[in-house]
Amino acid sequence: MAGGERKEQDPFAEPSALLRKSRPGDIAERAGIPWDGKEFRIGFLRWSLYVSHPELSFRAPEFLNTFVVRLLTLLYLAHARAVPPANRWVPYRELKDGLFYAKSFQDTVEERLLRRFAGDLEGLREAGLELGARVVEQGDLGLILKTFPRLPLLFIIWRGDEEFEPSTRILFDASATNYLNAFELRMLCGEVVGRLINVADGRLKVPPPE
């Protein structure tokens, strides 16, 4: 019984089972990625992640080869729905089930970004460019980062002034929960914010893209 309980708690078990019983071509079509007959290639930021099928072995640059990125990659592959982008940015709380986690998202993700970069927009811009961001005209600094192929993120930060406190927002394409759910998107943003901070602080040197 104990062994069975541990298996049920394995977060990789459910997406792995779904992927192993799915046709690779169908997975690739739903996720918007190439399949070479052996591995899927999943673009992530400026790099590529590779997942074999049916073994589901994972290859990635070392700084992306983490428990959370591996798990999110399998979840993305397993649950992608081939829904086209809505081309409409929405805040986290407007995502399906986002309101339930909105306070946690603000406290653990957006506020973390704000604490580090409210007085260092240039540091954020440079770190974002290192990770493949595109600068856009939003707030005092706007950055679009492509995470998984159909999951762009828009980071907006305002310096603040005598009337308004500094603030930041992370926005999602309205179609985002067709690829990861709200809880998983919070995990994804946490991973990206952590790397932005580590790059800006000089703790992470990213390799050149392929």
C-alpha positions as a printed Julia matrix, in Angstrom:
210×3 Matrix{Float64}:
  0.0    0.0     0.0
  2.74   2.45    0.92
  4.45   1.88   -2.41
  1.17   2.45   -4.23
  0.61   5.7    -2.35
  4.07   6.94   -3.27
  3.4    6.14   -6.91
  0.15   8.14   -6.84
  2.02  11.11   -5.44
  4.6   11.05   -8.25
  3.83  14.18  -10.3
  5.45  12.63  -13.38
  3.21   9.54  -13.38
  0.07  11.01  -14.94
  1.65  12.99  -17.81
  4.06  10.12  -18.52
  1.21   7.62  -18.81
 -0.71   9.94  -21.15
  2.32  10.49  -23.36
  3.26   6.81  -23.63
 -0.2    5.87  -24.88
 -0.39   8.79  -27.35
  0.91   8.82  -30.91
  4.03  11.01  -31.21
  2.65  12.76  -34.27
 -0.49  13.73  -32.4
  1.54  15.05  -29.45
  3.72  17.12  -31.76
  0.72  18.6   -33.56
 -1.07  19.56  -30.34
  2.07  21.08  -28.8
  3.3   22.87  -31.92
  6.71  21.17  -31.94
  8.79  19.01  -34.29
  9.13  15.22  -33.93
 12.06  13.55  -35.7
 10.93   9.96  -35.19
 12.89   9.65  -31.98
 12.67  12.86  -29.97
 10.49  15.92  -29.6
 12.31  19.23  -29.75
 10.65  21.85  -27.55
 11.77  25.45  -27.82
 12.14  27.1   -24.43
 13.41  30.67  -24.17
 16.44  30.65  -26.54
 17.23  26.97  -26.16
 15.83  23.55  -26.98
 14.63  20.79  -24.7
 14.49  17.22  -26.0
 12.18  14.42  -24.9
 12.35  10.92  -26.4
  9.27   8.8   -27.02
  8.22   6.4   -25.58
 11.13   6.43  -23.07
 10.54  10.11  -22.15
 14.21  10.72  -21.42
 14.97  14.43  -21.12
 17.91  16.43  -22.5
 18.49  20.13  -21.93
 21.2   22.7   -21.17
 22.3   22.18  -17.59
 20.71  25.36  -16.25
 17.32  24.19  -17.57
 17.68  20.56  -16.53
 15.77  20.92  -13.28
 12.94  18.99  -11.64
 10.41  21.75  -12.33
 11.38  22.31  -15.99
 11.33  18.54  -16.65
  7.9   18.25  -15.05
  6.46  21.27  -16.85
  7.78  19.97  -20.16
  5.98  16.64  -19.76
  2.8   18.41  -18.61
  2.97  20.73  -21.62
  3.38  17.78  -24.0
  0.66  15.74  -22.33
 -2.02  18.42  -22.05
 -1.46  20.75  -25.04
 -4.71  21.25  -26.96
 -3.6   22.82  -30.25
 -5.59  25.97  -29.5
 -4.32  28.96  -31.52
 -3.15  32.08  -29.67
 -5.93  34.45  -28.66
 -3.57  37.43  -29.21
 -5.05  39.01  -26.1
 -3.04  39.57  -22.94
 -4.73  38.87  -19.62
 -3.56  39.02  -15.99
 -3.14  35.82  -14.02
 -6.39  36.23  -12.09
 -8.39  36.14  -15.36
 -7.05  32.72  -16.34
 -9.19  29.68  -15.62
 -8.74  29.0   -11.86
 -6.28  31.9   -11.7
 -8.32  33.78   -9.12
 -7.83  30.89   -6.68
 -4.02  31.28   -6.8
 -3.89  35.02   -7.56
 -2.72  36.17   -4.12
  0.04  33.55   -4.06
  1.06  34.47   -7.62
  1.33  38.15   -6.71
  3.23  37.49   -3.48
  5.66  34.83   -4.68
  6.22  35.75   -8.32
  5.33  39.35   -9.21
  6.49  40.84   -5.9
  9.75  38.9    -6.12
 10.37  40.41   -9.55
  9.46  43.87   -8.26
 11.71  43.71   -5.21
 14.72  42.93   -7.37
 14.11  45.17  -10.36
 11.99  48.18   -9.33
 15.18  50.25   -9.12
 17.09  48.37  -11.82
 15.11  48.35  -15.05
 18.29  48.18  -17.09
 19.31  45.06  -15.18
 15.97  43.48  -16.02
 16.23  44.49  -19.67
 19.73  42.99  -19.99
 18.77  39.79  -18.17
 15.68  39.48  -20.33
 17.7   39.87  -23.52
 20.09  37.18  -22.27
 17.1   34.83  -22.04
 15.75  35.79  -25.46
 13.23  38.5   -24.55
 11.84  41.02  -26.99
 11.48  44.58  -25.68
  8.03  46.11  -26.23
  6.49  49.49  -25.43
  4.63  48.68  -22.24
  4.99  50.47  -18.91
  8.49  51.77  -18.22
  9.82  48.45  -19.5
  8.0   45.65  -21.28
  9.5   42.29  -22.2
  7.95  39.36  -24.04
  9.59  36.03  -23.27
  8.7   32.92  -25.25
  8.7   30.0   -22.85
  7.16  26.87  -24.37
  6.14  27.28  -28.03
  2.59  28.49  -27.35
  3.16  30.12  -23.96
  4.56  33.66  -24.27
  4.77  35.81  -21.15
  4.6   39.62  -21.05
  6.52  41.27  -18.19
  5.67  44.91  -17.49
  7.32  47.06  -14.83
  6.72  50.65  -13.75
  9.3   52.63  -11.81
  6.73  54.56   -9.82
  6.82  58.23   -8.91
  5.62  60.63   -6.21
  2.03  59.54   -6.75
  2.32  55.82   -7.56
  4.34  53.0    -6.06
  6.54  50.88   -8.35
  4.6   47.92   -9.72
  4.91  44.98  -12.05
  2.56  42.68  -13.93
  3.03  39.39  -15.72
  0.45  38.84  -18.45
 -0.49  35.71  -20.4
 -2.09  35.03  -23.74
 -5.73  34.27  -22.99
 -5.24  30.76  -24.44
 -2.53  29.83  -21.92
 -4.56  27.35  -19.84
 -5.02  25.18  -22.91
 -1.36  24.22  -22.38
 -0.67  24.46  -18.64
 -3.16  25.02  -15.83
 -3.04  28.03  -13.5
 -0.99  26.26  -10.83
  1.53  25.07  -13.44
  1.72  28.54  -14.99
  2.62  29.92  -11.58
  5.43  27.34  -11.42
  6.58  28.35  -14.9
  6.7   32.04  -14.02
  8.61  31.26  -10.85
 11.24  29.44  -12.89
 11.58  32.32  -15.36
 11.71  35.01  -12.66
 14.34  33.04  -10.77
 16.55  32.89  -13.84
 16.08  36.59  -14.61
 17.24  37.41  -11.08
 20.16  34.99  -11.18
 21.35  36.31  -14.55
 21.09  39.93  -13.36
 22.95  39.1   -10.13
 25.74  37.31  -12.01
 24.96  33.94  -10.43
 23.93  32.37  -13.72
 25.92  32.42  -16.95
 23.71  31.08  -19.69
 25.2   29.18  -22.64
 24.79  30.45  -26.19
 21.63  29.2   -27.92
 21.89  26.3   -30.34
